[in-house]
Amino acid sequence: MTTIGDIAKLAGVAKSTVSRYLNDGSVSEATKRKIQHIIKETGYTPNAFAQSLKAKKTNIIGTIVPRLDSYASSRTLIGIDEELKTMNYQMLISHSNLDLEREIENIHSLVTQKVAGIILLATEITDRHISIIKEVDIPVLIVGQQHKEIHSLIHNDYEAAYEVGKYVMSQGHKRIAFLGANEKNVAIGIDRKEGFKKSIEEAVDIDVRFFETNRNTLDSVSIVYDIIDTFCPSIIVCATDNLAIETMKAVYSKGISIPNDLSITGFGGYEMAEMIHPGLTTAKFFYKDAGNLAARKMLSLIRGEDTPMKTVSGFEIIYRESVRKV
């Protein structure tokens, strides 16, 4: 690959001169023409990241969101925007539509738009994410997932699941189904499951089985039917409120009463969980507050302040009618 150094050598100028040309700096017309000709001949493509990093940053924070129709995402965005405005910053939203390739492209795009920092509402962190985040060299904050090398803000999924498990035990349930999500999403697919497992380690005379869905509605309904037909639990613990609501629909379609015949719990604390009947017992996460916190953490990173690598947002168990005591 041709580098700035190669261009400078062929043009007989310093690397700093080529850099000034690429960033619209002061360069003589004769030198401009010479550099233009060499760039055209070599097919050199400027590194957009390097250029943008040398330019003055804006007061815009890029925010990448996986879904615009998600309660968790929308509440988090409201929190981010609300807090940024108090500090004279603006939010620029980039939608990835649960497409990891598009998510990577969005990081590139936001950097070229000279954002001051990027907040990534993540569902999955891959090696490519880590590589590109290190390359851009501007503050990047992951929300909802964590990585030891990247500043992260997470919900306390593990402890929330632990508390849900303890509550399920206290209600006398012995046949328990845990309906989880794909483990590529570490927070939902792994942390919630592991927290629940920890809560039941010392329990005796119980039968707990773990199931997984790709969070597609048809797939979820099929798995719920299978759980009921082959296992017949007294409670289904669902990894998200959306899964819990889909589970309730599937259960009702089989003529089963909630909670008289089968109890159900969720995670999230979505508004819908309170409006349905019976109300859904759930671990409520404070998404808007997490958005406020994410914005403050990002501004701290931009100012170069000492900021912890991991910040944990709280939760609350909301007890409603969807769980009965056995």
Beta strands, then each sheet from edge to edge (+ up, - down):
strand 1: 60-65
strand 2: 90-95
strand 3: 117-121
strand 4: 140-143
strand 5: 151-155
strand 6: 175-181
strand 7: 207-213
strand 8: 235-238
strand 9: 263-268
strand 10: 281-285
strand 11: 310-313
strand 12: 315-318
sheet 1: 2+ 1+ 3+ 4+ 5+ 11+
sheet 2: 7+ 6+ 8+ 9+ 10+ 12-
end
